[in-house]
């Protein structure tokens, strides 16, 4: 455009110069002719040349504006490209954050399991150490007695151990634990095999020392030698040993409590010997299709209605979440399977601390059931 303007000015200069030469060659013409020529060419300049120059300038200004807009459009395109690139980066970062969060949850679960196993090992070591110390004391006491007394004491101890190791197994009615078992089994280990409709025969442990005859233990914790953070299948079938801590199994408890009317007794004792107890006259849980919901407790007697807040709750484990909490799993939070509600309450299967306090506050916990109507059964 600048070159075009220069060419136009050059042409105008030549025309004007030609006019000057023509004017000089005719110096003898009259002054009137010169004036008319000057007026004519001046009028030509005003009418043709000046408007043309103004138009050219307007074109130059318009081109400058278009160049400025082109630059703005280019800048906007570059910003758009950067924005799209940032969106992709943000999306990738969010995906990485989700992956990290999932990894942290997996690590947290693994840490909880490892911590629980470590606590169990520590408790076992303390128990073994206490047993060694007690055995040492017993041996010391035995050595200071005369031979006759020592032999008599050893014989008595062996008889008691043999009585505890003998398993009383008879395939009878599930109410077998109601038999008035005579000494020494009235206050020690008594295991019997029972038949219940809908399931194969299985062993139960009877308890005649806690609250009288006829009770079957369905859960016990006092040694802390068993991990209660189990999956759904383990709680369904049961786990542990009758010599230590155990859980009888949800399916067995369901079959028992649905074969007749059963009462439940919960016995809890702290480290100072204080006993908290709850008794319910119509304990029943539903089957697996209903997530073993605690469907009934009945009327309460005792000094602490501990189980009432779990009534009508479904059973939950870390791999079978059926609690009422929308976000989270109470079984993971309390590290145990139970009839969890909204996670605000600990439970009798919860983690025990180093002070050997089960269910957060108790050193010993036991759950027992028996038929509501006492029936005597012959051996």
Buried (B, 14 or more C-beta within 10 A) or exposed (E): EEEEBEEBEEEBEEBEEEBEEEBEEEEEEEEEEEEEBEEEBEEEEEEEBEEEBEEBEEEBEEEEEEEEEEEEEEEEEEEEEEEEEEEEEEEEEEEEEEEEEEEEEEEEBEEBBEEBEEBBEEBEEEBEEEEEEEEEEEEEEBEEEEEEEBEEBEEEEEEEEEBBEBEBEEEBBBBBBBBEBEEBBEEBBBBBBBEBEEBEEBBBBBBBEBBEBBBBBBBBBBBBBBBBBBEBEBBBBBBBEBEBBBBBBBBBBBBBBBBEBBBBBBBBBBEEEEBBBBBBBBBBBBBEEEBBBBBBBBEBEBEEBBBEBBBEBBBBBBBBBBBEBEEEBBBBBBBBBBBBBEBEBBBBBBBBEEEBBBBBBBBBBBBBBBBEEEEEEEE
